């Protein structure tokens, strides 16, 4: 069916595009201006000079360290998610035990638990096991809160594997473990990359758990670094914008190269 | 919520009386419950056990040092008598309502538009989704810089923003938080509506066209009713999201001016981690969980979502 272009929606979309794009433009153009120029000409003006000093300042203020910490947290979270979610989803989709379907409902319930609701007990727990101000203490709860959505996404993918394929494996007398490694995992590559990208995004952007579970500069992650930078040098707008831009670069790179996995994960997050 | 509907398993569980682990063909690809155990235990430890613990801690006094001490209903009495707590609940409600009424129409329009087949759509929607990728912290710091009274956009456009100190008044601060919430979350809800709009069967529109229904009529008679389930999912996510808004409040307004944007989630953080009154903080956390669950249940009930079998009814 051929549809006419919808002009009204087109104009509305264009307006919202401006609302989204102008702040991003100001952010990037501001980072290349000196403080004096930015202050004189205002944020919306075209830059007349070019400097990288703001990025140098941002990195000099400790962002290199914060990046490293965030990378450690992200890698840890993704590793836990990739270790725990595939066997869980396999059991949810293929197990015939009642317990497995109960577990699925348990994780659906978990989707509705906001992290704020549990930060006090998590703080208590992490303190009690001596992981306060330790990146492992940030990784564990962050990974736990990524599990429900990743389970939902991956079990959706695994449901698409047809029964005939399992029967074909049955001919060879394969065990559940063999079916998992030879059949289920290879056929779930799309879902696996989606949950990897999705949990990485959550870990990278995480703020609340690092805020309450870390303290020292050695364990500071990028999001906390931004907050800290803002309270300390709030008046240095171009420097602040450079720090914000730096924090976004890895995510935007992932978006460029793994857009499909990311968008599918987000769509799965909202249900279909 | 739609997730519950997709929760049907291809092989209905049930009569698995005494199934040996490896009884030949029938057990292939039928993993035991043990496969689910590690993730379940891990999740229970950091989400479910703490949820129960928060209820217990709400009856204790704990300053972060030593052990929590049982104090009965003391925290709850404090909270009920606390004007800031009551105010924070009203503010949270206001945030939720304003968030839903600003984000829902916009994301439905953008989502339906993005589901179409315009030529430049792909490029544009790539830009739309950028805010979705950024951390709340980065977004808040960015907007705080953009709205700086001296060096930001309001200073440059003083004919539009007056003295430019948007965060200095209650209505200004709430307006900024709602707007930044829109900027941040509209892409996500747009994406949900886009997926749902793509799933609407084409025959419905063809039938409407034969009946002579115009584009606007089609939108209101077909598209909107078909997006009903999606709208409920999206609104519930907005409610829970609005109720737990935290980073934007902390970084943009710090609850101020005064306590004028101290919503409940932020107040909980202040009581627990700034006043070191973890008992009261736990009580507020419990209120948050109960309110979030209650509002979600009301939305489900009022909309009749629980009685609906399929969005394709009548086809």
Interface residues (C-beta under 8 A of the other chain):
Chain A: X1 X3 X4 X5 X6 X9 X10 X12 X13 X16 X17 X19 X20 X21 X23 X24 X26 X27 X30 X38 X39 X42 X43 X44 X80 X83 X84 X85 X87 X88 X90 X91 X92 X93 X94 X95 X96 X97 X98 X99 X100 X101 X103 X104 X105 X106 X107 X108 X110 X111 X112 X113 X114 X115 X116 X117 X118 X119 X120 X121 X122 X123 X124 X125 X127 X140 X141 X143 X144 X145 X147 X148 X151 X152 X156 X159 X163 X166 X167 X169 X170 X171 X173 X174 X175 X176 X177 X179 X180 X183 X184 X201 X204 X205 X206 X207 X208 X211 X212 X222 X223 X224 X226 X227 X229 X230 X234 X235 X237 X240 X241 X243 X244 X247 X248 X251 X252 X255 X259 X262 X263 X266 X267 X269 X270 X271 X272
Chain B: X1 X2 X3 X4 X6 X7 X9 X10 X11 X13 X14 X16 X19 X22 X24 X25 X26 X27 X28 X29 X30 X31 X32 X33 X34 X35 X36 X38 X39 X40 X42 X43 X45 X46 X47 X48 X49 X50 X51 X53 X54 X57 X62 X64 X68 X106 X109 X110 X112 X113 X114 X116 X117 X118 X124 X126 X127 X128 X129 X130 X131 X132 X133 X134 X135 X136 X137 X138 X141 X142 X143 X144 X145 X146 X148 X150 X151 X152 X153 X155 X156 X157 X183 X186 X187 X188 X189 X191 X192 X195 X196 X199 X202 X205 X206 X215 X230 X233 X234 X237 X240 X243 X244 X246 X247 X250 X251 X265 X268 X269 X272 X273 X278 X281 X282 X285 X286 X288 X289 X292 X293 X296
